[in-house]
Amino acid sequence: QVRLVESGGGLVQPGGSLRLSCAASGLTSNNYAMGWFRQAQGQEREFVATIRWSVGRQYYADSVKGRFTISRDKAKSTLYLQMNNLKPEDTAVYYCAADPGAIQSTLSSVRAYEYWGQGTQVTVSS
């Protein structure tokens, strides 16, 4: 059984930083991708970043390029999202997710991800 558990959310001032973590268990595929998505109140869930677990190749949404960094620790089966220079528009519930197939054309698609964590709230406000 796949389980994803996020942590690290909270309240931060604009320009501040946060690091999210996602502890994963039960994933058996060798070719999966793990990503971060976010959903602001009243809006659809959107892609933030993803990483191919085996080789570490990263992909980002344009809105977070240069500010966010996705990484993983294979030994700990943990996914991270380092968020710097946070803006009020980054406020959302952040979810980690796993895509067992990791097809290139759908890496940023919500529908491609089979497994989801429960989400962690990030609020950027002064």
C-alpha positions as a Markdown table, in Angstrom:
| # | Residue | x | y | z |
|---|---|---|---|---|
| 1 | Gln | 0.0 | 0.0 | 0.0 |
| 2 | Val | 1.4 | 3.4 | -1.1 |
| 3 | Arg | 1.4 | 6.1 | 1.6 |
| 4 | Leu | 2.6 | 9.7 | 1.2 |
| 5 | Val | 2.8 | 12.0 | 4.2 |
| 6 | Glu | 3.6 | 15.7 | 3.9 |
| 7 | Ser | 5.0 | 18.0 | 6.5 |
| 8 | Gly | 6.6 | 21.4 | 6.8 |
| 9 | Gly | 3.8 | 23.8 | 5.9 |
| 10 | Gly | 3.0 | 26.9 | 7.9 |
| 11 | Leu | 2.7 | 30.7 | 7.9 |
| 12 | Val | 5.6 | 32.8 | 6.4 |
| 13 | Gln | 6.0 | 36.4 | 5.5 |
| 14 | Pro | 6.5 | 37.4 | 1.9 |
| 15 | Gly | 10.1 | 36.9 | 0.8 |
| 16 | Gly | 10.5 | 34.1 | 3.3 |
| 17 | Ser | 11.3 | 30.4 | 2.9 |
| 18 | Leu | 9.8 | 27.0 | 3.8 |
| 19 | Arg | 10.8 | 23.5 | 3.1 |
| 20 | Leu | 8.2 | 20.8 | 2.6 |
| 21 | Ser | 8.8 | 17.1 | 3.1 |
| 22 | Cys | 7.0 | 14.1 | 1.9 |
| 23 | Ala | 7.7 | 10.7 | 3.3 |
| 24 | Ala | 6.9 | 7.9 | 0.9 |
| 25 | Ser | 6.3 | 4.2 | 1.5 |
| 26 | Gly | 5.0 | 1.3 | -0.6 |
| 27 | Leu | 6.3 | 2.4 | -4.0 |
| 28 | Thr | 7.7 | -0.5 | -6.0 |
| 29 | Ser | 8.1 | 0.9 | -9.5 |
| 30 | Asn | 11.6 | 1.8 | -10.7 |
| 31 | Asn | 10.4 | 4.4 | -13.1 |
| 32 | Tyr | 8.1 | 6.7 | -11.2 |
| 33 | Ala | 8.0 | 10.4 | -10.7 |
| 34 | Met | 7.1 | 12.3 | -7.6 |
| 35 | Gly | 5.7 | 15.7 | -7.7 |
| 36 | Trp | 4.3 | 18.6 | -5.8 |
| 37 | Phe | 1.0 | 20.2 | -6.7 |
| 38 | Arg | -0.9 | 23.0 | -5.0 |
| 39 | Gln | -4.5 | 24.1 | -4.7 |
| 40 | Ala | -5.5 | 27.6 | -3.6 |
| 41 | Gln | -9.0 | 28.1 | -2.2 |
| 42 | Gly | -11.6 | 28.1 | -4.9 |
| 43 | Gln | -9.1 | 27.1 | -7.6 |
| 44 | Glu | -8.1 | 24.0 | -9.4 |
| 45 | Arg | -5.2 | 21.9 | -8.3 |
| 46 | Glu | -2.1 | 22.9 | -10.3 |
| 47 | Phe | 1.4 | 21.5 | -11.0 |
| 48 | Val | 4.3 | 22.9 | -9.1 |
| 49 | Ala | 7.3 | 20.6 | -9.7 |
| 50 | Thr | 8.2 | 17.0 | -10.3 |
| 51 | Ile | 11.3 | 14.8 | -10.3 |
| 52 | Arg | 12.1 | 11.5 | -11.9 |
| 53 | Trp | 13.0 | 9.4 | -8.8 |
| 54 | Ser | 15.6 | 7.2 | -10.3 |
| 55 | Val | 17.7 | 9.8 | -12.2 |
| 56 | Gly | 16.7 | 13.0 | -10.4 |
| 57 | Arg | 15.6 | 15.0 | -13.5 |
| 58 | Gln | 13.5 | 18.0 | -12.4 |
| 59 | Tyr | 10.7 | 19.9 | -14.0 |
| 60 | Tyr | 9.0 | 23.1 | -12.8 |
| 61 | Ala | 6.0 | 25.3 | -13.4 |
| 62 | Asp | 7.0 | 28.6 | -14.9 |
| 63 | Ser | 5.5 | 30.4 | -11.8 |
| 64 | Val | 8.0 | 28.8 | -9.5 |
| 65 | Lys | 11.2 | 28.5 | -11.6 |
| 66 | Gly | 14.2 | 30.1 | -9.9 |
| 67 | Arg | 12.4 | 30.2 | -6.5 |
| 68 | Phe | 11.5 | 26.5 | -5.7 |
| 69 | Thr | 13.7 | 23.5 | -5.8 |
| 70 | Ile | 12.5 | 19.9 | -5.8 |
| 71 | Ser | 14.8 | 17.2 | -4.5 |
| 72 | Arg | 14.7 | 13.7 | -3.1 |
| 73 | Asp | 16.6 | 11.5 | -0.7 |
| 74 | Lys | 16.5 | 8.0 | -2.0 |
| 75 | Ala | 17.8 | 6.4 | 1.2 |
| 76 | Lys | 15.1 | 8.1 | 3.2 |
| 77 | Ser | 12.4 | 7.7 | 0.5 |
| 78 | Thr | 11.6 | 11.4 | 1.1 |
| 79 | Leu | 10.7 | 14.1 | -1.3 |
| 80 | Tyr | 11.4 | 17.8 | -0.6 |
| 81 | Leu | 10.3 | 21.1 | -1.9 |
| 82 | Gln | 12.5 | 24.1 | -0.9 |
| 83 | Met | 10.5 | 27.3 | -1.4 |
| 84 | Asn | 12.3 | 30.6 | -1.4 |
| 85 | Asn | 11.2 | 34.2 | -2.0 |
| 86 | Leu | 7.6 | 33.2 | -1.2 |
| 87 | Lys | 4.8 | 35.4 | -2.5 |
| 88 | Pro | 1.2 | 35.8 | -1.3 |
| 89 | Glu | 0.1 | 34.0 | -4.5 |
| 90 | Asp | 1.9 | 30.9 | -3.4 |
| 91 | Thr | -0.6 | 30.5 | -0.6 |
| 92 | Ala | -2.3 | 27.1 | -1.1 |
| 93 | Val | -2.6 | 23.5 | 0.2 |
| 94 | Tyr | 0.5 | 21.7 | -1.1 |
| 95 | Tyr | 0.2 | 18.0 | -2.0 |
| 96 | Cys | 2.9 | 15.5 | -2.9 |
| 97 | Ala | 1.9 | 12.8 | -5.4 |
| 98 | Ala | 3.4 | 9.8 | -7.2 |
| 99 | Asp | 3.1 | 8.9 | -10.8 |
| 100 | Pro | 4.1 | 5.2 | -11.3 |
| 101 | Gly | 4.3 | 5.5 | -15.1 |
| 102 | Ala | 6.2 | 8.8 | -15.4 |
| 103 | Ile | 5.3 | 9.4 | -19.1 |
| 104 | Gln | 7.1 | 12.5 | -20.3 |
| 105 | Ser | 4.1 | 14.2 | -21.9 |
| 106 | Thr | 2.0 | 13.9 | -18.7 |
| 107 | Leu | 4.4 | 14.7 | -15.9 |
| 108 | Ser | 2.6 | 18.0 | -15.1 |
| 109 | Ser | -0.8 | 16.5 | -15.3 |
| 110 | Val | -2.9 | 16.0 | -12.1 |
| 111 | Arg | -4.5 | 13.0 | -13.8 |
| 112 | Ala | -1.3 | 11.1 | -14.2 |
| 113 | Tyr | -0.6 | 10.9 | -10.5 |
| 114 | Glu | -2.2 | 7.9 | -8.8 |
| 115 | Tyr | -1.2 | 8.4 | -5.2 |
| 116 | Trp | -1.6 | 11.6 | -3.1 |
| 117 | Gly | -0.8 | 12.8 | 0.3 |
| 118 | Gln | -3.2 | 14.6 | 2.6 |
| 119 | Gly | -1.8 | 18.0 | 1.9 |
| 120 | Thr | -0.1 | 20.7 | 4.0 |
| 121 | Gln | -1.2 | 24.3 | 4.2 |
| 122 | Val | 1.3 | 27.1 | 3.2 |
| 123 | Thr | 0.2 | 30.6 | 3.9 |
| 124 | Val | 2.3 | 33.6 | 2.8 |
| 125 | Ser | 1.1 | 36.8 | 4.5 |
| 126 | Ser | 2.5 | 39.8 | 6.4 |
